[in-house]
Amino acid sequence: MSLLTTLTRMWLTRTTKPFTFTAEYDEKLPYADCEGLGLYVHIPFCRSLCAFCPYCKTVYTREKCDAYIDALLREIELVGSRHEGKKKVTSLYFGGGTPALAADRISEIINALERHFEITEGIGLELHPDNVNTETLKKLKAAGVTKISIGIQSFLPKYQSILGRAAVDASAMSAALREVEFETVSMDFIFALPGQTFDDLRSDIERAFETGANHVAIYPFIDFTFTPGKVKPMGKRQKRELLDRITGYCLDKGLTRDSIWTFSSVSGAKYSSMTRDNFLGFGCSATTLLKDQFKINTFSVGEYEGRTAEDKLPTSLTIRFTQRQRMIYYLFWKLYSTRLDPADFEVFFGEPLRKKYGMEFRLAEWLGFLRREKGVYRMTLKGAFYYHHYENFYTLAYIDKMWGIMRKQAFPERIEL
Ligand code: SF4
């Protein structure tokens, strides 16, 4: 882990104690009093595995997927049945993997969740471009899905070949999206690929809106140590120029920036499974964030099914947060939305932001990372770039290390970050 990341962690959490994850866990998850709770479901199957992709996934077969969904339904029942009544939640997101491969069983999963939760802000689901056909979209819509996110990565053949992806049939996709409409149609792209120019990225974004998107997500390429892909990331200066130009282009076009990486063309279009205050995750590798703990399920599909068959939660590791650690986690993800209201912080923690991190926020304003408008902090273009840059460090220092271990061990004893 880099010295910079360690020092930043010690400074912000006011302790030398690392983030410590251990093998113990709660059988009854304490979510009853959590406000702004979201749900996430992980479906780890893909038709083929992309070399650059760090997520927990495995090659699809109908039998494996069915057995996994049976285990998923058991986990939902285990978590939900330990609480009385229905808990109000914000949104439900399906990620993966390629959850659209399980289109025939999505309604079963939603029904199982709705026995214990009342979903108030819609249901989102990720698709591979190959899944964008009328038949699949109709099944998803009938199941209650209101937002979809399509992992395009790039429409341009040169980047598709770098990423090992096949060509996208944009006209077939566009026809299917016209026939079956969703509140949000998001398309994901990767930026900072070797040699990628502003014009390349701009043409991808223009093509996305022409093809039927009303929201785009532009994720930076991150070179995880455990992925077999050989793509070299772009240098810092080039990346900053590209990010600033593409952000300026999107804002000039009248798009709204809803988070560091996402822009939308209509106000109701939103797709983010990351910016919720608390969430419950179901499925292998899914994470759960509650008031004072964060837990992560096993990455092993076999062990996941084994644990739920014994009526036990498939939790692999849990961290019990100190208050400062939880605050840092909260601030990190709130700032991802490029907006932070100190009043929300005070409601969540019962203490004013200025008392806990007044100096850091004054420093961020002085450095030009944040600007205060009517009491609310907004991230500047400069702040967004440095957030991006730090996020890269954070991902490599924390997520890369943790996922690297969890891919090899279903239930590690302890991980310190
Ligand atoms: S990028 Fe998407 S399709 Fe490719 S392996 Fe990852 S989850 Fe599967």
Boltz pocket constraint, residues with backbone or C-beta under 6 A from the ligand:
constraints:
  - pocket:
      binder: B
      contacts: [[A, 45], [A, 46], [A, 48], [A, 49], [A, 50], [A, 53], [A, 54], [A, 55], [A, 57], [A, 96], [A, 97], [A, 98], [A, 128], [A, 151]]
      max_distance: 6.0
